[in-house]
Amino acid sequence: MKPNLKACGQAMVTAMVNAVLAVALMLLVEFAISGTFQVPKPYLWAGLLIWLVIFAGQFWRQRHLCNSYNTHQESGGHSH
């Protein structure tokens, strides 16, 4: 259970950082084009979708890495 929580936490942080950066970039471009600073709803939905996709991918990746590390440790492998 602990590797899943660790993977979930790391995936959540990575996804949040990437989603915030993506929304910030969209807002910067919107400001450059329109000259006003407003947050259209589609940008928020796009940020949520970006977060969800990155979270799913990172969670799967981190869980796989944690499971591989644990399997390696249990089989008597040495890490240097």
C-alpha positions as CSV (number, residue, x, y, z in Angstrom):
1,M,0.0,0.0,0.0
2,K,2.8,2.4,0.8
3,P,4.3,2.4,-2.7
4,N,0.9,3.3,-4.1
5,L,0.6,6.3,-1.7
6,K,4.1,7.4,-2.6
7,A,3.4,7.0,-6.3
8,C,0.1,8.9,-5.9
9,G,1.8,11.8,-4.1
10,Q,4.6,12.2,-6.6
11,A,2.2,11.9,-9.6
12,M,-0.1,14.5,-8.0
13,V,2.7,17.0,-7.6
14,T,4.0,16.4,-11.1
15,A,0.6,16.7,-12.6
16,M,-0.3,19.9,-10.6
17,V,3.0,21.6,-11.6
18,N,2.5,20.8,-15.3
19,A,-1.2,21.8,-15.3
20,V,-0.5,25.1,-13.6
21,L,2.3,25.8,-16.1
22,A,0.1,25.0,-19.0
23,V,-2.8,27.2,-17.8
24,A,-0.3,30.0,-17.1
25,L,1.0,29.7,-20.6
26,M,-2.5,29.8,-22.1
27,L,-3.3,32.9,-20.0
28,L,-0.1,34.6,-21.1
29,V,-0.9,34.0,-24.7
30,E,-4.5,35.2,-24.1
31,F,-3.2,38.3,-22.5
32,A,-0.7,38.9,-25.4
33,I,-3.6,38.5,-27.9
34,S,-6.5,40.3,-26.2
35,G,-4.6,42.7,-23.8
36,T,-6.9,41.8,-21.0
37,F,-6.3,39.4,-18.1
38,Q,-9.3,37.1,-17.7
39,V,-9.7,33.3,-17.2
40,P,-12.1,31.8,-19.7
41,K,-13.8,28.6,-18.5
42,P,-12.4,26.5,-21.3
43,Y,-8.9,27.2,-20.0
44,L,-9.8,25.8,-16.6
45,W,-11.3,22.7,-18.2
46,A,-8.2,22.3,-20.3
47,G,-6.0,22.6,-17.2
48,L,-8.1,20.0,-15.4
49,L,-7.8,17.7,-18.4
50,I,-4.1,18.2,-18.6
51,W,-3.8,17.4,-14.8
52,L,-5.9,14.3,-15.2
53,V,-3.9,12.9,-18.1
54,I,-0.5,13.7,-16.6
55,F,-1.6,12.3,-13.2
56,A,-2.7,9.0,-14.7
57,G,0.5,8.6,-16.7
58,Q,2.8,9.6,-13.8
59,F,0.9,7.5,-11.3
60,W,1.3,4.4,-13.5
61,R,4.9,5.2,-14.1
62,Q,5.8,5.9,-10.4
63,R,3.9,2.8,-9.3
64,H,5.7,0.7,-11.8
65,L,9.1,2.1,-10.7
66,C,8.3,1.5,-7.0
67,N,7.2,-2.0,-7.7
68,S,10.3,-2.7,-9.7
69,Y,12.5,-1.3,-7.0
70,N,10.7,-3.4,-4.3
71,T,10.9,-6.6,-6.4
72,H,14.7,-5.9,-6.9
73,Q,15.2,-5.4,-3.2
74,E,13.2,-8.6,-2.3
75,S,15.2,-10.7,-4.7
76,G,18.4,-9.9,-3.0
77,G,19.7,-7.4,-5.5
78,H,22.3,-4.9,-4.3
79,S,22.1,-1.2,-5.1
80,H,25.2,1.0,-5.2
